Amino acid sequence: MTMVNEVLVGRISPKDEGAVKIADSVPLFHSNLALFRPLEVSLIMVTLTTCSPCGFLVNVS
């Protein structure tokens, strides 16, 4: 069994207090050793590919 680290992409619902609507998940890597640098780079890549300059999600299927 392999553990996969991933980021869930979504936004907080304005109608349901505390509810988060998940729009996508982005798998990052299959390792948990020395995660800080790879995690930082992965999160930058996710931000650049899923968020527009005005803060809305783009390219989410």
C-alpha positions in Angstrom: 0.0 0.0 0.0 1.3 3.4 -0.9 0.3 6.7 0.6 -0.5 9.6 -1.8 -0.2 13.2 -0.6 -2.7 15.4 -2.4 -4.3 18.9 -2.2 -8.0 19.4 -2.3 -9.0 22.5 -4.2 -12.3 24.1 -3.3 -14.0 27.1 -1.7 -16.2 27.8 1.3 -19.9 27.8 0.5 -21.5 31.2 1.2 -24.9 29.5 1.8 -23.8 26.7 4.2 -21.7 28.0 7.1 -18.5 26.0 7.3 -19.3 23.8 4.3 -16.5 23.4 1.8 -17.3 22.5 -1.8 -14.4 20.4 -3.2 -13.8 21.1 -6.9 -10.8 19.0 -7.6 -7.9 17.0 -6.0 -4.3 17.3 -7.1 -2.0 14.4 -6.4 1.4 15.5 -5.4 3.7 12.6 -4.6 4.0 9.1 -3.0 6.5 9.8 -0.3 6.5 11.4 3.1 10.3 11.8 3.6 11.6 15.4 3.6 8.4 16.9 2.4 8.9 20.6 3.0 10.7 21.6 -0.3 8.7 19.3 -2.6 5.4 20.3 -0.9 6.3 24.0 -1.3 7.0 23.6 -5.0 3.9 21.5 -5.5 1.6 24.0 -3.8 3.1 26.8 -6.0 2.3 24.7 -9.1 -1.2 24.0 -7.9 -1.8 27.7 -7.2 -0.5 28.8 -10.6 -2.5 26.2 -12.5 -5.9 26.5 -10.7 -6.3 30.1 -9.5 -6.8 33.2 -11.6 -5.3 36.5 -10.4 -8.7 37.5 -9.0 -8.8 34.4 -6.8 -11.3 32.3 -8.7 -10.7 28.7 -9.7 -9.9 28.0 -13.3 -9.2 24.9 -15.3 -11.1 22.7 -12.9 -13.1 19.9 -14.5 
